[in-house]
Every structure is written in C-alpha cells, then in structure tokens.
C-alpha cells in the first residue's frame, strides 16, 4: 500500500510562485507519479506526470513552460514548482501514484488548495 501526503499549497498573487511537495510512504519503489487538479465546477485534470526514473515527463498544455515536476526518490518525494501563476490555476491539487506499466493512478493524496489572486 502507498500513502501520499501533499503540502505547500496556499495563496499566491498572479505572477507569483508556489512549490508543492508530495511525500510518499509504503511500497514506493517503481512508482510513477503525477499531479492533478480540480477547480470548482470542473472535472479533475492531469497537470504533470513523471516516471519512476524521471526520464518520462508529461505536462498539460496549460502549464507548459510555467510548471516543473521533479522527484527525489531517495526522499520519496515529488515536487511541482509552479511559476508565473495565473488565477485559472486556482484549484485543489492532488498527488497520485501508479505502478510502472499501469495506465491508471491508483494511489491518491488528500489534496492541497492553491488559490491565485489577480
């Protein structure tokens, strides 16, 4: 089993930055990770994903060039550096994990709120 705990959310001004962290515990070896978000009244969307080795990374078009996903396997932690924040980035951000070779993310954190003011 895997437990994921997000931190680092909060309030930022447009143009500002925040860094989210996701600490994993349990059977974390070979775990692909991702960040997702859900804004009020909208469906959850994928923001960025990273493979266990870090050599495969995906970004949603809406965050390319502004957000950076990274991981430190020795610390069982995944990060999402968010720069040039926009009000439309306001959402609850979730960390998720999946086994290598699996298409579905089966492990989820509780979420952390990010609010960007204009």
N, C-alpha and C positions, 0 to 999 in steps of 0.2 A: 504494500500500500504506500501511497505517496501523500504527503501533506504539503500544501503550498500556502505561504503567507505573504501577502503584498504589504508594502509600506512606501511612503514617500509622496503620497497624494496630498492635495491641498489646494490653496487658492493662488493663482498667478495672474499677472496682468498680461494682456495681449503683447506678444513680442518677447515675453519672458521665457524662463526655462524651469523645468522640474525634472527630477530623476526618480523613477520608480524602481523599486527593488522587489524581487520575489525570492524568498528563501524556501528551499525545498528540503524535506526530510523524508526518511524512509528509503525505499528502493529507488534511488535516483540515477543509478548507472544507466547509460544509454537512453536517456530521456530527452526527446525533443521538446522544446518549449515555445510558447507563444504568448503574445499579449493581445487581448481582445478588449473591445469597449462597447458600452451600450449607453446611448443617450436617451433621455426621457421620450417615450413615444416612438422610439426607433428600435429596429432589430439589432441584435448584437453583431458586430462586425470584427473581422480579423484586422489587426493593426500591423503586427510583425511576428515572424516566426524565425526560429534558429534551430539548426540541428544540434545533436549532441557534440559533434566535433567542431561546430561553428563554421563549417565551410559551406553550408547552405543556408542562405538568409533570404527572407521574403519581406517586402514592405507593401502595404496598401498604397495606391497612387496618391491618396490624400495626405500621406505623411512622408513620402519620399523626399529626401534632402533636408528634412527637419528632425526626424526621429532616428535614433540609432539603437538597435538591440545588440546586446552583448551578453556574455556569460563567463563566469569564473567557476569551473567545475570543482576546483579544489575547495571552494567555499559553498558549493551547492546553491549558487545564487545567479539569477538572471536579472539584467537591468534593462530599462528603457529610458534612454536620455531623450528628453523632449525639448527641443529648442524652437524658437520663433512660434510660440504657441498662439493659437487663434481661438476666438470664442467658440467656434464649432468643434474644437477639441474637447469641450466640456462633456464629460461622461463618467460613468463608473468603469474603471479599468480592471480587467481580470487577467490574472496569470493562469496559464494552463499547460499541462504536460501530456505527452503521448509517447508510447514506446516506439522505437525506431521500426519503420516498416508499417506502422499503423496509420491509417488516414484520419482517425478520429482522436480528438483530445478527450481523454477520459478523466483527467485529474484537473480540478479547478480550485482556485483560491476564493476567498470571500469577497474580493473586490476592494478597490480604494477609489474614493471620489477625487476627480480632478475638475476644478472649476476655473475657467479662464474668463476674466472680466475685460470688457472693451474699454 
